[in-house]
Amino acid sequence: MSKKGKKSKSKKSRDDYELSEETGYNLGSQIQRMINANAARNRSRQKQQDPESDSQWGDHMQNKKFRQVNYQRVRTEQLAKIPQLMRQSGLKLKKGITQAEQQVIENEIRRIDPSITAAEAHAGVFAISNPAARRRIYTEGFPNSLLQELYETNIRINNEGKLTEEKYMENSQ
């Protein structure tokens, strides 16, 4: 007859889950190589990227002088400056950004360029983080390369212990 009942779980010691010094060193060097590769790739993309595409998008967006966001009129010339200011100053958004974190970015934008009002800063940052608002405010021609630069890259370790990076990608339909 077979035994019935619960099987005892094997107890693993805490040492089994800790990384050895060599494994930690290897993971650290993997992370550093990925960071260096990303930096080199970004530099080459910036060289390859047609500077006219950003300016064409800005010109296209400024066909109208004003856009209405949350019942407020905002100037499109100021809205077009916001992604450029964020890229130049190194401000990055993340996928699940809280309103408080978004407020910090808006305040930093206003500190960099005092001609931008609070409503314009809010509309610009909100439009970058919200796809529906982005289409409405920044129009369809918003460069995806600029969008990827404005979002943080997520680095994580997958099940096999390999490092993977997740770049922000918008679902286009």
C-alpha positions as CSV (number, residue, x, y, z in Angstrom):
1,M,0.0,0.0,0.0
2,S,1.1,3.5,-0.7
3,K,1.5,6.1,2.0
4,K,-1.2,8.7,2.0
5,G,-0.9,12.2,3.3
6,K,1.2,15.3,2.8
7,K,4.8,14.9,1.7
8,S,7.2,16.8,3.7
9,K,8.7,19.8,1.9
10,S,12.4,19.8,1.5
11,K,14.0,22.6,3.6
12,K,16.6,24.5,1.8
13,S,19.1,26.5,3.8
14,R,19.4,30.2,3.3
15,D,22.9,29.6,1.9
16,D,21.3,27.9,-1.1
17,Y,19.6,31.1,-2.2
18,E,22.5,33.5,-1.7
19,L,24.8,34.3,-4.6
20,S,28.4,33.3,-4.4
21,E,31.0,36.0,-4.8
22,E,31.9,34.8,-8.3
23,T,28.2,34.8,-9.4
24,G,27.7,38.2,-8.0
25,Y,30.8,39.5,-9.8
26,N,29.6,37.9,-13.1
27,L,26.2,39.5,-12.8
28,G,27.7,42.8,-12.0
29,S,30.0,42.6,-15.1
30,Q,26.9,41.6,-17.2
31,I,25.1,44.6,-16.0
32,Q,28.0,46.9,-16.8
33,R,28.4,45.4,-20.3
34,M,24.7,46.0,-20.9
35,I,24.9,49.6,-19.7
36,N,27.9,50.2,-21.9
37,A,26.2,48.6,-24.9
38,N,23.1,50.7,-24.4
39,A,25.1,53.9,-24.1
40,A,26.9,53.1,-27.3
41,R,23.7,52.1,-29.1
42,N,22.0,55.3,-27.9
43,R,25.0,57.4,-29.1
44,S,24.8,55.8,-32.6
45,R,21.0,56.2,-32.7
46,Q,21.4,59.9,-31.9
47,K,23.9,60.2,-34.7
48,Q,21.8,58.3,-37.1
49,Q,18.5,59.9,-36.2
50,D,17.4,62.5,-38.6
51,P,17.3,65.8,-36.7
52,E,14.6,66.9,-39.1
53,S,12.1,64.3,-37.9
54,D,11.9,66.0,-34.5
55,S,11.7,69.5,-36.0
56,Q,9.1,68.3,-38.5
57,W,7.0,66.9,-35.7
58,G,7.4,70.2,-33.8
59,D,6.4,72.2,-36.9
60,H,3.4,69.9,-37.6
61,M,2.3,70.2,-34.0
62,Q,2.4,73.9,-34.1
63,N,-0.1,74.2,-36.9
64,K,-2.6,75.2,-34.2
65,K,-1.6,77.9,-31.7
66,F,-3.5,76.4,-28.8
67,R,-4.8,73.0,-27.6
68,Q,-7.4,72.5,-25.0
69,V,-6.5,70.1,-22.1
70,N,-8.7,69.7,-19.0
71,Y,-10.7,72.7,-20.0
72,Q,-7.6,74.9,-20.2
73,R,-6.0,76.4,-23.3
74,V,-2.3,75.6,-23.5
75,R,0.2,76.9,-26.1
76,T,1.5,74.3,-28.5
77,E,4.9,76.0,-28.8
78,Q,5.4,75.4,-25.1
79,L,4.1,71.9,-25.2
80,A,6.5,71.1,-28.0
81,K,9.4,72.3,-25.8
82,I,8.6,69.9,-22.9
83,P,9.9,66.6,-24.4
84,Q,13.1,68.3,-25.6
85,L,13.7,69.8,-22.2
86,M,13.1,66.5,-20.5
87,R,15.6,64.8,-22.9
88,Q,18.3,67.5,-22.4
89,S,18.0,67.6,-18.7
90,G,17.8,63.8,-18.3
91,L,14.4,63.6,-16.8
92,K,12.8,60.2,-17.2
93,L,9.3,58.8,-16.8
94,K,8.5,55.3,-15.7
95,K,5.5,53.2,-16.5
96,G,3.6,53.3,-13.2
97,I,4.5,56.9,-12.3
98,T,2.6,58.4,-9.3
99,Q,1.1,61.9,-9.4
100,A,3.7,63.1,-6.8
101,E,6.6,61.9,-9.0
102,Q,5.0,63.5,-12.0
103,Q,4.6,66.8,-10.0
104,V,8.4,66.7,-9.3
105,I,9.1,66.4,-13.0
106,E,6.7,69.3,-13.8
107,N,8.3,71.5,-11.3
108,E,11.7,70.7,-12.7
109,I,10.5,71.6,-16.2
110,R,9.2,74.9,-14.9
111,R,12.4,75.6,-13.1
112,I,14.4,75.0,-16.3
113,D,12.1,77.2,-18.5
114,P,10.0,79.7,-16.5
115,S,8.0,80.7,-19.5
116,I,6.1,77.4,-19.3
117,T,3.1,77.6,-17.0
118,A,2.0,74.9,-14.5
119,A,-0.9,73.9,-16.8
120,E,1.4,73.5,-19.8
121,A,3.9,71.5,-17.8
122,H,1.2,69.2,-16.5
123,A,-0.4,68.8,-19.9
124,G,3.0,68.0,-21.5
125,V,4.1,65.4,-18.9
126,F,0.6,63.9,-18.7
127,A,0.5,63.6,-22.5
128,I,3.8,61.7,-22.7
129,S,2.7,59.2,-20.0
130,N,-0.8,58.7,-21.4
131,P,-1.1,57.2,-24.9
132,A,-4.6,58.7,-25.6
133,A,-3.6,62.1,-24.4
134,R,-0.4,61.8,-26.4
135,R,-2.3,61.3,-29.7
136,R,-4.6,64.2,-28.8
137,I,-2.0,66.7,-27.7
138,Y,1.2,65.7,-29.5
139,T,-0.6,64.4,-32.6
140,E,0.1,61.1,-34.4
141,G,3.6,62.1,-35.5
142,F,5.3,61.9,-32.1
143,P,8.6,60.2,-32.7
144,N,8.9,56.8,-31.0
145,S,12.6,57.2,-30.6
146,L,12.0,60.3,-28.5
147,L,9.4,58.4,-26.5
148,Q,11.9,55.6,-25.7
149,E,14.4,58.2,-24.5
150,L,11.9,59.7,-22.1
151,Y,11.2,56.4,-20.4
152,E,13.5,54.5,-18.0
153,T,14.8,51.1,-19.2
154,N,13.8,48.3,-16.8
155,I,16.6,45.8,-16.1
156,R,15.6,42.5,-14.5
157,I,16.9,39.0,-14.1
158,N,14.8,36.3,-15.8
159,N,14.2,32.7,-14.6
160,E,17.4,31.4,-16.2
161,G,19.5,34.0,-14.3
162,K,20.1,36.1,-17.4
163,L,19.8,39.8,-17.4
164,T,17.1,41.3,-19.6
165,E,16.2,44.8,-20.3
166,E,12.8,46.1,-21.2
167,K,12.6,49.3,-23.3
168,Y,9.3,51.1,-23.4
169,M,7.5,50.1,-26.6
170,E,4.1,51.5,-27.5
171,N,1.5,49.1,-29.0
172,S,0.7,50.4,-32.5
173,Q,-2.5,49.2,-34.1
